[in-house]
Amino acid sequence: MSKRIKIILVGITEFTTAFALLFAGIIFYQVYEKQIYEDLKLMASLIEEMNYLEVVENNSGNLPGKNLRISIISEDGVVIYDNHVLKEQMDNHKDREEIIETIAVGEGSGHRKSKTIGSRSYYYAKKMEDGNIIRIAKEVSTIGHIFYQFCPLIICLVLILVIICLVVAQYFTKKLLEPINHMANHLEDNHLGIYPELLPFMNRIRTQHADILKSARMRQDFTANVSHELKTPLTSISGYSELIESGMATDDDIQHFAKEIHKNSTRLLTLINDIIRLSELDATDGQGSFELLNLYELTKTCVESLQLNAEKHGVTIDFMGEDCKINGSREMVEELVYNLCDNAIRYNKVNGEVHVTVGKKGKRVILAVSDTGIGIPREHQERIFERFYRVDKSRSKRTGGTGLGLAIVKHIVSQLDAEISLDSEFGKGTKIEVTF
Ligand code: ADP
């Protein structure tokens, strides 16, 4: 970045310098040209005022005007006097542009390479009172020639400018980048000096940084929780199988131990399934294959499949609603409905009720699962969607919970672009609503 800024700064300076030089050169040359014509005009007037014919006819020396070429030309283009070339050697000048102009309008000017003397000259011609034309010419350097003459000076000037530019660019680049370097090393510092424009950028980095730290901490917690959750049933399985292996257990014990081993391995399987499901949801974030689903039919089937489970818990479950279509992945929506209804059954009281409804609210579709169960104390309500968070750990484990059900629900809700709300009163019941 610093290299780029330097190149840009030097480039801009060099370009403007070159442009300024060129512009100044053109202006200078125009002023120079104008001045030449003014001088030639003045000289022509001076000669006209003096008795020039005497000098010309008597051949008595030269007309004034050092370094100037003076020609007197008759109306028909014949050169009658020239201070540089013998008039006999000169051809008719009627075709010269300044003469043509002078014959037409009384005076004329032009510049070209002289046919007679070969160098580049500026011409000014004027018709005098006696009808003759006086033409004054001055040999001048071309702009290229002037440039060539000044070339060493221009090169020196450009070199000095390049050096100055480099030093200034170095200084300014350093000054320009200082706050950015400072920011990179002191993300927590709010006093950014001269760049308040960097604040939003910095805030974004800070938020991202905090998010990264948070997700790293969550992953760490999750790994620790998973290890702990896996360890408990595995320890039981290992302990009971060791007792059976030692041969000290009676037939009754063996049956009891086998039951415990079966219970714990089922628990392990459920846990592993939930963990796999969560990581699958993490991996397919927003990329599930969506289709148009009839939420009413889907929920009805799910509720029916849970009837037996509800009976086992001494709970009644009912369902009502209307045909509602939503866009989503069948597997995900089934899982969502199942988890919510399963919780409503497991965290219920004997003779409790679960009511499941599907309906429309304006353009949106709502799935509501309410129960008359144990409810969730207010202080826990915020956290129940966290992974492995349980209000009553022993009840959760006893009923086959893993602490991951609502975490999976939350994940699915976010993937379906839906919203979830919880309304619960401790001891009275819970209502969870998902708005699609
Ligand atoms: P679990 O597998 O333990 O049920 P969840 O993630 O499904 O885990 O739920 C987290 C916790 O939220 C549960 O342990 C329970 O304490 C509480 N909970 C969830 N649903 C209900 C409900 N309908 N009524 C009362 N408590 C609930």
Residues whose N, C-alpha, C, O or C-beta is under 5 A from the ligand:
A	BS01	ADP	N343 A344 Y347 G373 G375 I376 I384 Y389 R390 V391 D392 S396 G401 T402 G403 L404 G405 L406 A407 T430
